[in-house]
Amino acid sequence: MLGKVKTIVRNNLVNVPGWRTKRKILVIESDDWGAIRLPSAEILNELEAMGIDLGRDQYIRNDALASETDLEQLFEVLDSFRDSRGKPAALTANAIMANPDFKKILDDIFKTYHFEPFTETLKSYPEHAGAFDLWKKGAGKGLFIPQFHGREHLHVQRWLNGLSEKNSETAKVFDHKLYALCSSASTENRKSYMAAYEWDNENDRSFTMTAVKEGLQMFKDIFGYESLSAIAPNYTWNSEMEQVMLDAGVRYLQGSVVQRSPEIGKDGNKVIRHYTGQTNKLGQTYLVRNCRFEPTADPAKDWVSSCLNDINTAFRWRKPAIIESHRVNYIGFINPDNRNRNLKLLNELLTAVLTKWPDVEFMSSDQLGKVIEESA
């Protein structure tokens, strides 16, 4: 009971400050598109044979690059709904632009980092040859709107340091074209490999600044437009990064209520709080997630009811409902049951939304950012 009360209080508090509207705007923000995770289902058995406990890591058990089937079935669900303006349900696909080039890294004996565009990575997977064409098709129909998530979802220097220890878990899973296990499954006592923008030293700062600049240029080259919004991996970035993003056209900063800001020379990260509609000194606008739909994280939870409650709270406070819903929820390449179960739940959620709020408006993050900006 106490936990439920805390959740209710927290969900209300996140909606108190900031921009308000009478419009019922709903945004689904989904991270990690384009990033590798598990290359194949067969590797699960190999990892378990190595003594790695994967039971608590739902990402490594289910997440992967989206196959053609994954995308087709997701788009089918999204396209079956229309809002009060006749627009389909839209998913903001926050995309990682590149993945490690494992062969080149191995050839350089782990001393130098090399990467390849995610479009090249897709070509090496067995059910993904037409996946990027589907990305473009989904974008053209307003179903799947790519925005920037990072050049890679990887803290490169930490990973290279881990690879230098030949008997480490990091080095062993490298052979399976993996770069990270979640901390719940990893046998190593180390900092996160997933927090790509976290700084341990000045070299990290310089590397990250360059990677973000290059990643945003890759985004423009691949998609043909600048990403108007962006979200940092693991909600972790130093505010200096915002100028780099602005220079590349980013005007809206997606995130949670808390930004974790690394400070060189200090233990831990500085906590900075945000709210939707808040602007920084550069004039960029923050978009803060106030709803969650993550059924893979806890299959026993009633995510439809929980997310509907989040949406109801947001609308009661006259706030847009910004739903956090990671890619892993819609991936069946590793485990088809994961995708099939969660797409059914997504269908139930969107059906209930339209029933309760027939005047709802589906938007992507960049579209919401423009609405807020133009209302100022």
N, C-alpha and C positions, 0 to 999 in steps of 0.2 A: 504493500500500500504506500509506504513512504517513497519508494522508487517511482511509483506512478505519479504521486503528487509532485515530486521534483521534476519529472518530465513535463508535466502540465505547466508548471511555473516557468521552466526554462523555455518552452515553446512560446509562451506568451511574452516573456521578456525580450526574446530576439526580435519580436515584431513591434515593440513599443517605439523605438526611435526611427526617424527617417522618413522617406518619401511615402506619400499616401495617394490612393486613387480609388474612385468608386468602381472602376472597371475590374472585372474578374479575369485577371491575367494569369495564365499558367505556363510555366517554363520547365522543361525537363533537361537538366544538365547531366551529361554522361561522360565520364573521364576514361582515358586510357586507349582510345581507338588508335590503332597503328602500332602500339607497343607490343613486343613479344611477351609471352609469359611461358606457358608450357607448350613445347612443340608438338607433342603427340600423347595420346592416352597410354601408349606402351611404356613411356618413360616413367609413368607413375610407379609401376612395379619395380623398375630399376632403382628408383630413388628409395623406395621402401626397403629394398634389399640392401641398400647402403646404410640402413639403420635410421633413416630420417622419418620422423613421425609427421605424417601429412594430414592426420585426422582433424587438426585444428586450423589448417590453412585452406580455407575455401577458395582462395584465389588460385593457388597452385593446383588444386584438384579440378577446377572448372574453367579457368580463364585461358584464353589464347587469342591469336589473331582471328577476327571474324571471317568465317567461311562464306562462300556464296549462299549456302542454305541459311546460315544465320541471318544474313542481311535480308534475303528475300522474305523470310518469315517475319522478321521484325517490321519491315516496310509494309507487309500485308496488314499487320495489326494497326500500325499508325495510320495507314491510308483508309482504313475502314471507319474513321471518325472525322466529323466535320464540326467546327465550332460555329458560333453565332454569325460569323462572317463568311462561312463556307470554306475556311482554311482547315487543312488536315492537322492532326496532332504532329507536333514537331519535336525532334530530339536534337539538342545541341551536342554534337559529337566532338568533344574536346580531344584533339589529335596530337599524338607524338609523331614527330617528323622523321626520326631515324632510330635505328637499332644498331647494336654493335656488329661489326664485321668480324665474326669469330675467326675466320681463316686468316685474315691479315694480322689480327692481334696475335694469334698463335705463331705465325711466321716471324713476327717481331719479338717473340719470346716474352710476351706480356709487358714489354717495355713502352710501347706506344699504342695509343688508342686510335682505332679506326672505326668509322661508322658508314652505314649505307642508308639511303632513303627507304622509308617503310614500303614504298611502292616496289622496290627491288626485293625486299624481304618477302612480300606477298607471293612473288613468283616462285619462291623456293618451297612453298607449302602445297600440299597435294590437292586441296579443295578451294584454292584461293586465286587461281589464274584470272578469273573475271571479277574479283572482288572490288578492285578499284573502279572499274566501269560501273559497278553497282553503287559505289559511293557517289559517283557523279550523277547517276540516274536518280538516286534518292534525294540529292541536293536539288536537282532540277525540279522535282515534284514538291519541294518544300517539306520533306519528311526528315531529312538527315542533313544538318547544317554544321559543317566542320568549322571549328574555332581552335585557337592555339593552346596547347597544353605543355609544350616543351620540345626541344630538339630531341632529347631522349629522357626517359623516365629512370634515370640512373645517375648516382653520384660516382662519376668516373674514377676519380683518384682513389677513393676508398676501395672501389672494386679492383683496380689495378694492384693496390697494396695487398688485398686479399689473395689475388692470383699469384703474387710473388712467393707465397708460402705454399710449396708444392703439395703438401699433405692436408691442406685446409679443405673444408667443405666447399668453399668458394671455387677452388681449383678443380675439385672433383665434379661439381655440377656444370662447370664450363664445358666439359666434354659432351654434355647433353644440350648444349646451346641454351643454357640457362644462366642468368646473372644474379638472381636473388630469390631467396625464400623469405617468407614473412617471418618476423621475429618469433612468432608463436611456434614455428616449425624448425627454425634454424638451430643448429647445435652450437653456433658460434656466439661469443659475447662481443658484439660489435655494434657500431652505429648503423643506422639505416642506409641501405644501398638505394632505396627508392626516392629519398629526399634529394632530388637532383640539384636544387638551388641552395642547399645548406652549405655554409662556409666554415671550414675548419681553420683556414689560413689564407694568406693573401693570394697564393696560387689558385686556390679554389675560387676566390672572388673573381680573379681575372679570367679564369677558364669559363666560369658560368656566364659572365657578362658576354663573352664572345659567343658561347653556345646559344644563348638566347637570341642574340642579334642574327646569327647564322640561321637559327631555326625559323625565325620569323620571315627571313628572306626565302628559305625553302618553302614555307607555307605559301607565300605569294607566287613563287615559281610553279608550284604543283597545282594550286587551286585557281590561280589567275586573279586573285584579289587579296587585299590586306585583311588580316584578322582584326576585327574591331574590338573583340574581347579576348581575354586570356585568363588562364588559371594555372597557378604554380603547383607542381607535384607536391603532394602531402601538405598543401596549404602553407608551404614554407618558402619565404623569400624575404630578402632585405629590401627596404623601400627604395634603395638606390636603383634597383632593377626596373622600377617603374618608368624612369626616364628612357632607358633602353627600349622598353616596350612602346612608349609614346612616340619615340623617333621612328618606329616602324608602323605607326598607325593605330596602336591599341588605345582605345578610349575608355573601355569598360573592364573592370577587374572583378572576375568571378571569385568566389571563395566562401569560407564559412565565417561565422561570427568572430573567429580568432585567427589572426595572422601570426605565424611563428617566424620571428625575424632573427636570423643568425647575426651575432656580433663577434667579430674576430677578437680573440684574447679573453673572451668571457665564456664561462660554462653555461650550457643551455641556451635557449633562444628567448629573446624578448617577446612578450605577449602584447599584441596590438589588437584592439577590438574595432570591429567595423559594423556598419549597418547599411541597408539598401538605400541608395540615394546620396550617401556621404560622398564628398569629393575631396581629393587630395590637393596639395599645393600646385600640382601640374594641371588640375582641372579634370582629371580622370574620375570616373564614377564607379563606386563599389556596388556589386550585386551580391547579396548575402543569402545563402541557402537557408530556408526555413522549413523545409519538408524533406522526408527521407522515404525512399522506396528501394530497399536493398534486400530482396528476399533470399538471395544466395547466402548472405551473411548469417541468417538465422531462419532456416526453412520452417521451423515450428511456429514462428510468430505470424500473427494475422496482419500482414503488411498492407492489405487493402484498407482495412479499417483504420490502422494506425496512420497511413498516409492521408486518408480522407479527413481524419481529425486534424492533422497538420494543416491541410489546405483550408479547412473550415476556420481554424484559428487565424491563419493569414488573412483570409477574406474578411473575417470579423474585425480585424484591425485595419482593414482597407489597404492591405499590402498585396503585392503580387505573390503568388505561390511559386517558389523556386525549388524544384525537387532535385535532390541529389540521388542519382541512380547510375552506378558504375557499369561499364561495359560487361563485366563478368556475368551480370544477371541475364544477358541475352545471348550467351555463347553456348552452343551445343556441339562444337567441333570435338571437344574432349568428352563431354557427357551430355548427350542429347536430352536426357530427362531434365537437366538444369534449364535449358532453353525452353523446352516445351511447357514445363510447369510455370515458369516465370512469365512467359508470353500470355498464358491464360490469365494470370493474375493482373498483368498490365491491361488486358482487355477488360477485366472486371473493374479495375480502377477507373479507366477512362469512361466506361459505361456509366458508372456511378457518378462521376464528375458531371457528365452531360445531363444526367437525370436530375441531379440536385441543383446544378448551376447552368441552365440552358444558355445563359448569356456569357458563358466562359469564352475567353479568347486564347487560343494557342499561339505561343511565340517562341522564338529562339532568343538566346541571351543578347545577341547584338541588337535584335529588334526591340527588346525591352529597354536596353540601354538608350536607344534613340528616343523612345517614348519619354523616358525620365529626363533626358537632356533637353528635349524640345518643350517640356512642360515647365522648365525652370524660368 
